[in-house]
Amino acid sequence: MLLTDSHIENALNRLELDVPAKSALRSALESPTFSGSLDPESEIPADRLLPLAAAFSVHPISGFAVGAVARGASGKLYLGANMEFQGMPLNASLHAEQSALLNAWMHEEHAVVALSVSEMPCGHCRQFLRELSNFNSLKLEIKGCAHDPEALLPHAFGEVPASGRGLLDSRPTPLEAVRPEPDTSQQRAINAAQRSYVPYSRSPEGFVLECLDGRFFTGRAAECIAFNPSVPGVLVALNHRNLSASRQVAIASATQAKLATAINSPLSFARALIQSVSNAEVQVVQMDAAVSLNEAPTRYS
């Protein structure tokens, strides 16, 4: 169960919440299907949950935990925390702001209206936030103070995507396996790839982890116009698992779905990253696009 993690248990005990709210939160965390989201009925202020979010941080290199909480248009709250991987390059890390947004995305949230963060976002994250089509209206709270997202990144690179073309609200890309009859994990990876956000490389990619408890965690590529803040599917899937009740359950299998004609490939990175946390081999299923990807816009200023 999730609360066997002493960091999370201690954070929960320290939260400044009334007894009913803390009891409801504990019940949510103790659910074996917990996956990093809280229902709007909780009505807990996002900033009050930052210590809990930070308790999910995995930081063997920096020793520095950061928490983030995103509020979706649905009213649901999504936790986020930074992740680092021992033995991997520093750019394999995931930042807390990215973690919360990607958590919302993997729960099929189509807009994040507010984001609370325990530390000032770095330039890397400020650029990544600009992939939201509602970036200019995003309510950003840092250490209890409101900030204008646009003011945090003056003279930014690239344009904010139009409504319906951003990270959370872009349309799926129909894809199919090159070889027929994909197995369950392969089909899950293809399904994830169809929701990739890849307006710059136009190379959809999906990733699926299966844990020993039978739970599946999916991820899909999330690109950024500055390229380096982009997040491959394997990291999105590992984030999905880390924010769940199965975060300490061993990975049994891993599957990547990639476009057969992709101009870039995260496969070698995915295999190295999975090898750093598991003995599972990464299986690959190649896909064809059922429609042309040429309509996807490349946005440069």
Rosetta blueprint (number, residue, H / E / L):
1 M L
2 L H
3 L H
4 T H
5 D L
6 S H
7 H H
8 I H
9 E H
10 N H
11 A H
12 L H
13 N H
14 R H
15 L L
16 E L
17 L L
18 D L
19 V H
20 P H
21 A H
22 K H
23 S H
24 A H
25 L H
26 R H
27 S H
28 A H
29 L H
30 E H
31 S L
32 P L
33 T L
34 F L
35 S L
36 G L
37 S E
38 L E
39 D L
40 P H
41 E H
42 S H
43 E L
44 I L
45 P L
46 A H
47 D H
48 R H
49 L H
50 L H
51 P H
52 L H
53 A H
54 A H
55 A L
56 F L
57 S L
58 V E
59 H L
60 P L
61 I L
62 S L
63 G L
64 F L
65 A L
66 V L
67 G E
68 A E
69 V E
70 A E
71 R E
72 G E
73 A L
74 S L
75 G L
76 K L
77 L E
78 Y E
79 L E
80 G E
81 A E
82 N L
83 M E
84 E L
85 F L
86 Q L
87 G L
88 M L
89 P L
90 L H
91 N H
92 A H
93 S L
94 L E
95 H L
96 A H
97 E H
98 Q H
99 S H
100 A H
101 L H
102 L H
103 N H
104 A H
105 W H
106 M H
107 H L
108 E L
109 E L
110 H L
111 A L
112 V E
113 V E
114 A E
115 L E
116 S E
117 V E
118 S L
119 E L
120 M L
121 P L
122 C L
123 G H
124 H H
125 C H
126 R H
127 Q H
128 F H
129 L H
130 R L
131 E L
132 L L
133 S L
134 N L
135 F H
136 N H
137 S H
138 L L
139 K E
140 L E
141 E E
142 I E
143 K L
144 G L
145 C E
146 A E
147 H E
148 D L
149 P H
150 E H
151 A H
152 L H
153 L L
154 P L
155 H L
156 A L
157 F L
158 G L
159 E L
160 V L
161 P L
162 A L
163 S L
164 G L
165 R L
166 G L
167 L L
168 L L
169 D L
170 S L
171 R L
172 P L
173 T L
174 P L
175 L E
176 E E
177 A E
178 V L
179 R L
180 P L
181 E L
182 P L
183 D L
184 T H
185 S H
186 Q H
187 Q H
188 R H
189 A H
190 I H
191 N H
192 A H
193 A H
194 Q H
195 R L
196 S L
197 Y E
198 V L
199 P L
200 Y L
201 S L
202 R L
203 S L
204 P L
205 E E
206 G E
207 F E
208 V E
209 L E
210 E E
211 C E
212 L L
213 D L
214 G L
215 R L
216 F E
217 F E
218 T E
219 G E
220 R E
221 A L
222 A E
223 E L
224 C L
225 I L
226 A L
227 F L
228 N L
229 P L
230 S L
231 V E
232 P L
233 G H
234 V H
235 L H
236 V H
237 A H
238 L H
239 N H
240 H H
241 R H
242 N H
243 L L
244 S L
245 A L
246 S L
247 R L
248 Q L
249 V L
250 A L
251 I E
252 A E
253 S E
254 A E
255 T E
256 Q E
257 A E
258 K E
259 L E
260 A L
261 T L
262 A L
263 I L
264 N L
265 S L
266 P L
267 L H
268 S H
269 F H
270 A H
271 R H
272 A H
273 L H
274 I H
275 Q H
276 S H
277 V H
278 S L
279 N L
280 A L
281 E L
282 V E
283 Q E
284 V E
285 V E
286 Q E
287 M E
288 D E
289 A E
290 A L
291 V L
292 S L
293 L L
294 N L
295 E L
296 A L
297 P L
298 T L
299 R L
300 Y L
301 S L
